[in-house]
C-alpha cells in the first residue's frame, strides 16, 4: 500500500495496480485476475455491531477498508445507499435453518447486489478520468440482466452482453434484450464457457485496445468485492452470540459468490461454506482427488445460471490458499488443499435431486424455491446429514421463482406469481444479434458497433 491506497495483484503474480486501474481493466494484462494484495481484518466488535446496521451501512463498513484513499467515504456511503434501496428478508424454515432471499433487486436476482455497486464505481472513475469504456459481460443467466439493468443509460459506458442461445430462460433473455440505449445483447451459438472464452480472448487482443474493454463478470474485482457484503449481512441477521459460527450454503456457477465469502472469512467472519453445484462437479472432484479437470463442454442443467464447466474464480480461490492456476485451469502450484477442505464442503446436485428438493421444501414448508436455490438447500441438507448439527445455517436463494414458471409448474403443480417487473416484459420487443462461437465473428461485431 502506498499513499493509503491498497494494491491489487494478478493471480499470476506479475502485475500490481491500484483499484481504479483494476476496476476499469477488468482482467490483468497477463490474463490473471486481480486480488487485493492484503485482506483487511475487521475486529469482532465491528462484526458484532453489524447486527444493528442496515445493508447499506454494512456495505460501507466492509468495502471502505478496500477503497480507502481511492473513494471519499461520503461518496462511498452515497453509492451504497443508492445501490441498496431494497430489503433482503431472512426467512426461518425450521429451528435455526433459514433462507436468505437475495432476489429482491430490480432484476430479481442476487446479481443486482454486486452489479448496482459495480456500475456506480465504474461511473465514478470514468467521469473523473473523462474516458469511455466498453463493458463486456458473459452470462449463463442472471448476470447479464442485472448488469444490463445497472448500466443502462450511464454516460461514458457501452455494455455488451453475451448469452448462450439455448441455455437461458425466456424471461432471463428478455431482461437483456429489451433495454436498448447503450446495451447490446449477443446470442451465442454455444455454451456459457464459449461466451466467457470470447470475453477473455477479447481482453487479450491488442487490436481492441481502442475500445477500452472492461468486464462486469465476477472476474472484475469491482464486481467481486460488493459480494462480500451479503455474507456479513447473513451473519448479522443469523448469529445470536458474538463469535458464533455460521454455515452458509452457496449455489455455485462461476464461483464469484463463494470467493467473496472466503474473502469475508479472511476478514474475520466465523463461517464455513457449502459449495453447492449442479452436475458441473469439477470443483468437488478437485477437493476429493486433488486433480482439476474442467467439464468441456459444460453440462446443461435446469439450474442454468450454474452451467459452468470451468469457473473463472477458481484461480482466486486457489490463490487464497497459496496456489497458482492459469486461465485454462492448469495448476501451476498446488494450493493448501487440506485447508480448503476444512473451510469448504462441496456437493454436486443432480437435476433429479434438484426437483426432489423443490417438491420436499414445498410440501413441508410451503416455500417455492427456484432451481438454483433448491441446489443450495439440497447442499445444506447433505451437509447436515454429515455432521450432528451446526447452528445457525443459511441457504441462499438467488433468483425469483417467477423467472422459471414452466419448470416450477411441471415440478410442483403450482404456478409461481409473476412479479410486475417480469409481467411488463411480455409485450416488449427484443433486439439482439445472433453470432457463432468463433472469436473472429464476435470481434467483427464489436469492432463495427
C-alpha positions in Angstrom: 0.0 0.0 0.0 1.3 3.4 -1.0 -0.3 6.8 -0.1 -3.0 4.9 1.8 -4.2 3.1 -1.4 -4.3 -0.7 -1.5 -2.6 -2.5 -4.3 -4.3 -5.3 -6.3 -2.2 -8.1 -7.6 -2.8 -10.5 -10.5 -3.3 -14.2 -9.6 -0.3 -14.9 -11.8 1.8 -12.5 -9.6 3.3 -10.5 -12.4 1.3 -7.2 -12.1 0.3 -4.8 -9.3 -2.1 -1.8 -9.8 -4.4 0.4 -7.8 -8.1 -0.3 -7.6 -9.2 2.2 -10.3 -6.9 0.5 -12.8 -8.0 -3.0 -11.8 -11.7 -2.0 -12.0 -11.6 -0.4 -15.5 -9.3 -3.1 -16.9 -11.5 -6.0 -15.6 -8.7 -8.5 -16.2 -5.0 -8.3 -15.7 -2.8 -8.0 -18.8 -1.2 -11.4 -18.0 -4.8 -12.9 -18.1 -4.7 -13.3 -14.3 -7.5 -12.0 -12.0 -6.9 -9.1 -9.6 -6.8 -9.8 -5.9 -6.2 -7.5 -3.0 -2.5 -7.6 -2.0 -3.8 -8.0 1.5 -7.2 -8.7 3.0 -8.1 -6.3 5.9 -9.3 -7.8 9.1 -12.3 -6.4 11.0 -12.5 -6.7 14.7 -15.0 -9.0 16.4 -16.6 -5.9 17.9 -17.1 -4.3 14.4 -18.6 -7.5 13.1 -20.9 -7.8 16.1 -22.1 -4.2 15.6 -23.5 -5.1 12.2 -26.5 -6.7 13.9 -27.9 -3.1 14.2 -26.8 -1.9 10.8 -28.8 -1.6 7.5 -27.5 -3.3 4.4 -26.0 0.0 3.0 -24.3 0.6 6.4 -22.8 -2.9 6.4 -21.7 -2.3 2.8 -19.8 0.8 3.7 -18.2 -0.8 6.7 -17.0 -3.8 4.7 -15.9 -2.0 1.5 -14.3 1.1 2.9 -11.1 -0.7 4.0 -10.5 -1.9 0.4 -11.2 1.5 -1.1 -9.6 3.9 1.4 -7.9 6.9 -0.3 -9.5 5.8 -3.6 -13.1 6.9 -3.0 -14.1 9.5 -0.4 -16.1 7.9 2.5 -19.0 10.3 1.8 -19.1 9.3 -1.8 -18.9 5.5 -1.0 -21.8 5.9 1.5 -23.9 7.6 -1.2 -23.2 4.8 -3.7 -24.2 2.1 -1.1 -27.4 3.9 -0.2 -28.4 4.3 -3.9 -27.4 0.7 -4.8 -29.2 -1.0 -1.9 -32.6 0.6 -1.7 -34.5 -2.7 -1.3 -34.9 -5.2 1.6 -33.4 -8.7 1.8 -35.5 -10.9 4.0 -34.2 -13.8 6.1 -36.9 -16.5 6.3 -36.8 -19.1 9.1 -37.5 -22.6 7.7 -37.1 -24.6 10.9 -35.1 -24.3 14.1 -32.2 -22.1 13.1 -32.1 -23.1 9.5 -33.0 -20.1 7.3 -33.2 -19.0 3.7 -31.8 -15.6 2.7 -33.8 -14.1 -0.2 -31.2 -12.2 -2.3 -33.6 -11.8 -5.2 -35.4 -8.6 -4.3 -33.5 -6.2 -6.6 -34.7 -4.7 -9.8 -34.0 -7.8 -11.9 -35.0 -10.2 -9.2 -31.6 -11.8 -8.9 -28.8 -11.7 -6.3 -26.6 -10.4 -9.1 -28.2 -7.0 -8.6 -26.3 -6.7 -5.3 -22.9 -6.6 -7.0 -23.9 -5.1 -10.4 -25.5 -2.0 -8.9 -22.5 -1.1 -6.9 -20.1 -2.0 -9.8 -21.9 0.4 -12.1 -21.6 3.2 -9.7 -17.9 2.5 -9.1 -17.2 2.5 -12.8 -19.1 5.7 -13.4 -17.1 7.3 -10.6 -13.8 6.6 -12.3 -14.9 7.1 -16.0 -16.2 10.6 -15.0 -13.1 11.5 -13.1 -10.8 10.4 -15.9 -13.0 11.6 -18.7 -12.9 8.4 -20.7 -15.3 6.0 -22.4 -15.2 2.2 -21.8 -16.8 -0.8 -23.3 -18.0 -3.3 -20.8 -18.2 -7.0 -21.9 -20.2 -9.5 -19.8 -20.7 -13.2 -20.4 -23.8 -14.6 -18.7 -25.3 -18.0 -18.0 -28.5 -16.5 -16.7 -28.9 -13.6 -14.3 -25.6 -11.8 -14.5 -26.4 -10.3 -17.9 -29.8 -8.9 -16.9 -28.5 -7.5 -13.7 -25.5 -5.8 -15.4 -27.6 -4.5 -18.3 -30.2 -3.0 -16.0 -27.5 -1.5 -13.7 -25.5 0.1 -16.6 -28.4 1.2 -18.8 -28.3 4.9 -19.6 -24.9 5.5 -18.0 -22.7 8.1 -19.7 -19.3 7.0 -20.9 -20.1 3.3 -20.9 -21.2 0.9 -23.6 -22.3 -2.5 -22.4 -22.2 -5.7 -24.5 -23.9 -8.9 -23.1 -23.2 -12.4 -24.4 -25.5 -15.2 -23.6 -25.7 -18.9 -24.8 -28.6 -19.1 -27.3 -30.4 -22.2 -25.9 -29.5 -22.1 -22.2 -31.2 -19.0 -20.7 -34.9 -18.9 -19.7 -37.2 -16.7 -21.8 -37.7 -14.1 -19.1 -34.0 -14.0 -18.4 -33.3 -13.3 -22.0 -35.9 -10.6 -22.3 -34.4 -8.8 -19.3 -31.3 -8.4 -21.5 -32.8 -7.9 -25.0 -35.5 -5.3 -24.4 -33.4 -2.4 -22.9 -31.8 -0.7 -25.8 -29.9 2.5 -25.3 -26.2 1.7 -24.5 -26.9 -2.0 -24.1 -26.2 -4.6 -26.9 -27.2 -8.2 -26.5 -25.4 -11.0 -28.4 -26.9 -14.5 -28.6 -24.0 -17.0 -29.0 -24.5 -20.4 -30.6 -22.7 -22.3 -27.8 -22.3 -22.7 -24.1 -21.6 -20.2 -21.3 -18.0 -21.2 -21.4 -17.9 -20.2 -25.1 -19.2 -16.8 -24.1 -16.7 -16.5 -21.3 -13.8 -17.6 -23.6 -14.8 -14.9 -26.2 -14.7 -12.2 -23.5 -11.3 -13.3 -22.1 -9.8 -13.5 -25.6 -11.0 -10.0 -26.4 -9.3 -8.6 -23.3 -6.0 -10.1 -24.5 -6.4 -8.8 -28.1 -4.2 -5.7 -28.6 -6.2 -4.7 -31.7 -9.2 -4.0 -29.5 -7.2 -1.6 -27.3 -9.1 1.5 -28.6 -12.3 0.1 -27.2 -11.0 0.4 -23.6 -12.5 -3.0 -22.7 -13.6 -3.8 -19.2 -15.6 -6.6 -17.6 -18.7 -6.8 -15.4 -18.4 -10.5 -14.7 -17.1 -11.6 -11.4 -13.6 -11.7 -13.0 -13.7 -8.0 -12.3 -12.6 -7.2 -8.7 -15.2 -4.4 -8.7 -18.0 -7.0 -9.1 -16.5 -9.4 -6.6 -15.9 -7.0 -3.6 -19.5 -6.0 -3.3 -20.5 -9.6 -2.9 -18.6 -9.7 0.4 -21.4 -7.7 1.9 -24.1 -10.3 1.7 -22.1 -12.7 3.8 -21.7 -10.2 6.6 -25.4 -9.4 6.3 -26.3 -13.1 6.5 -24.2 -13.4 9.6 -25.5 -10.2 11.2 -29.1 -11.4 10.8 -28.4 -15.0 11.9 -25.8 -15.1 14.8 -27.2 -14.6 18.3 -23.9 -14.7 20.1 -20.7 -12.8 19.3 -18.3 -15.1 17.6 -20.9 -17.8 16.9 -20.1 -19.7 13.7 -22.4 -19.8 10.7 -22.7 -22.4 7.9 -23.7 -21.0 4.5 -24.9 -23.0 1.5 -24.0 -21.1 -1.6 -25.2 -22.1 -5.1 -22.1 -22.0 -7.3 -21.6 -21.4 -11.0 -18.6 -19.2 -11.7 -17.7 -19.3 -8.0 -17.7 -15.5 -7.5 -20.3 -15.8 -4.8 -18.3 -18.1 -2.6 -14.9 -16.5 -3.4 -16.3 -13.3 -1.9 -17.4 -15.4 1.1 -13.8 -16.7 1.5 -12.6 -13.1 1.5 -15.1 -12.4 4.2 -13.8 -15.3 6.2 -10.3 -13.9 6.0 -11.7 -10.6 7.2 -12.7 -12.3 10.4 -16.2 -13.6 9.7 -16.6 -17.0 11.6 -18.1 -19.0 8.7 -17.9 -22.3 6.9 -19.2 -22.9 3.4 -21.2 -25.5 1.5 -20.3 -25.1 -2.2 -23.3 -26.5 -4.0 -23.0 -27.1 -7.7 -25.3 -28.8 -10.2 -23.9 -31.7 -12.3 -20.9 -29.5 -13.3 -18.9 -31.0 -10.4 -15.3 -30.1 -11.4 -14.7 -28.3 -8.0 -16.0 -31.2 -5.9 -13.8 -33.6 -7.8 -10.8 -31.3 -7.3 -11.4 -31.3 -3.5 -11.9 -35.1 -3.5 -8.9 -36.0 -5.6 -6.5 -33.0 -5.7 -6.7 -33.1 -9.5 -8.6 -30.5 -11.5 -10.3 -31.3 -14.8 -12.9 -28.9 -16.3 -16.1 -30.0 -17.9 -15.8 -29.3 -21.6 -18.4 -28.6 -22.7 -20.3 -27.7 -19.5 -23.4 -29.8 -18.7 -26.8 -28.3 -19.3 -28.9 -28.4 -16.1 -32.2 -26.9 -15.0 -30.2 -24.6 -12.7 -29.0 -22.9 -15.9 -27.1 -20.0 -14.3 -24.7 -22.5 -12.8 -23.9 -24.3 -16.0 -20.2 -23.5 -15.8 -17.6 -26.2 -16.7 -14.5 -24.1 -15.7 -15.3 -21.4 -13.2 -13.0 -18.3 -13.6 -12.9 -17.6 -9.9 -11.2 -20.9 -9.0 -8.0 -19.0 -9.8 -8.7 -16.7 -6.9 -9.7 -19.5 -4.6 -6.5 -21.4 -5.4 -4.6 -18.2 -4.9 -6.1 -17.6 -1.5 -4.8 -21.0 -0.4 -1.2 -20.4 -1.8 -1.5 -21.9 -5.2 -1.5 -20.7 -8.8 -4.0 -21.7 -11.5 -3.8 -20.3 -15.1 -6.9 -19.2 -17.1 -7.2 -22.7 -18.6 -7.4 -24.4 -15.3 -3.9 -25.7 -15.2 -2.5 -25.9 -11.7 0.9 -24.3 -11.7 1.4 -24.5 -8.0 -0.8 -26.6 -5.7 -2.8 -24.8 -3.0 -3.1 -26.0 0.6 -5.9 -28.3 -0.3 -6.3 -29.6 3.3 -7.2 -26.1 4.4 -9.6 -25.8 1.5 -11.3 -29.0 2.6 -11.7 -27.7 6.2 -13.3 -24.4 5.0 -15.5 -25.7 2.2 -17.8 -28.7 2.0 -18.6 -29.2 -1.7 -21.5 -31.2 -3.2 -22.9 -31.8 -6.7 -26.6 -31.9 -7.0 -28.3 -33.6 -10.0 -31.4 -32.3 -11.7 -33.4 -35.2 -10.2 -32.3 -34.2 -6.7 -33.0 -30.5 -7.5 -36.6 -31.3 -8.4 -37.0 -33.6 -5.4 -35.7 -30.8 -3.2 -38.2 -28.3 -4.7 -41.0 -30.7 -4.0 -39.9 -31.6 -0.5 -39.5 -27.9 0.6 -42.8 -27.0 -0.9 -44.6 -29.9 0.8 -43.0 -29.5 4.2 -42.7 -25.7 4.4 -44.9 -24.2 1.6 -41.9 -22.4 0.2 -41.3 -22.3 -3.6 -37.6 -22.4 -4.4 -36.2 -21.7 -7.8 -33.8 -24.4 -9.1 -30.7 -22.6 -8.0 -32.0 -22.1 -4.5 -33.0 -25.7 -4.5 -29.4 -26.8 -5.3 -28.3 -24.7 -2.3 -30.9 -26.2 0.0 -30.0 -29.7 -1.1 -26.4 -29.0 -0.4 -27.3 -27.8 3.1 -29.3 -31.0 3.8 -26.4 -33.1 2.7 -24.0 -31.2 4.9 -26.3 -31.6 7.9 -26.5 -35.3 7.2 -22.7 -35.5 7.6 -22.5 -33.8 10.9 -24.5 -33.7 14.1 -25.7 -30.1 13.6 -24.5 -26.6 13.0 -26.4 -23.6 14.2 -27.1 -21.3 12.6 -27.3 -22.2 8.9 -28.3 -20.1 6.0 -29.1 -21.2 2.4 -29.0 -18.6 -0.3 -32.0 -18.2 -2.7 -30.6 -16.3 -5.7 -33.4 -15.8 -8.3 -37.1 -15.1 -8.1 -39.1 -18.4 -8.8 -41.3 -16.3 -11.1 -38.4 -16.5 -13.6 -39.0 -20.2 -14.0 -42.8 -20.6 -14.2 -42.9 -23.6 -16.6 -40.3 -25.6 -14.7 -42.0 -24.9 -11.3 -45.4 -25.7 -12.7 -44.2 -29.0 -14.1 -42.4 -29.8 -10.8 -44.8 -28.6 -8.2 -48.1 -28.3 -10.0 -48.3 -24.7 -9.0 -47.6 -21.5 -11.0 -45.4 -19.0 -9.1 -46.7 -15.5 -9.1 -45.1 -13.4 -11.8 -43.7 -10.2 -10.4 -44.7 -6.9 -12.0 -41.2 -6.4 -13.3 -41.4 -9.6 -15.3 -45.0 -9.2 -16.3 -44.1 -6.0 -18.0 -41.6 -7.8 -20.3 -44.1 -9.9 -22.0 -45.1 -7.4 -24.7 -41.7 -5.7 -25.1 -39.8 -6.1 -28.4 -36.5 -7.9 -28.3 -33.3 -6.7 -30.0 -30.3 -8.9 -30.2 -27.7 -10.2 -32.7 -27.1 -13.9 -33.1 -23.4 -14.9 -33.6 -21.4 -18.1 -33.7 -18.9 -19.0 -31.0 -16.0 -18.1 -33.3 -13.8 -15.3 -32.0 -13.5 -13.7 -35.4 -17.3 -13.3 -35.7 -17.5 -11.8 -32.3 -14.6 -9.4 -32.9 -16.1 -8.2 -36.2 -19.4 -7.4 -34.5 -18.0 -5.3 -31.7 -15.5 -3.6 -33.9 -18.3 -2.2 -36.1 -20.7 -1.1 -33.4 
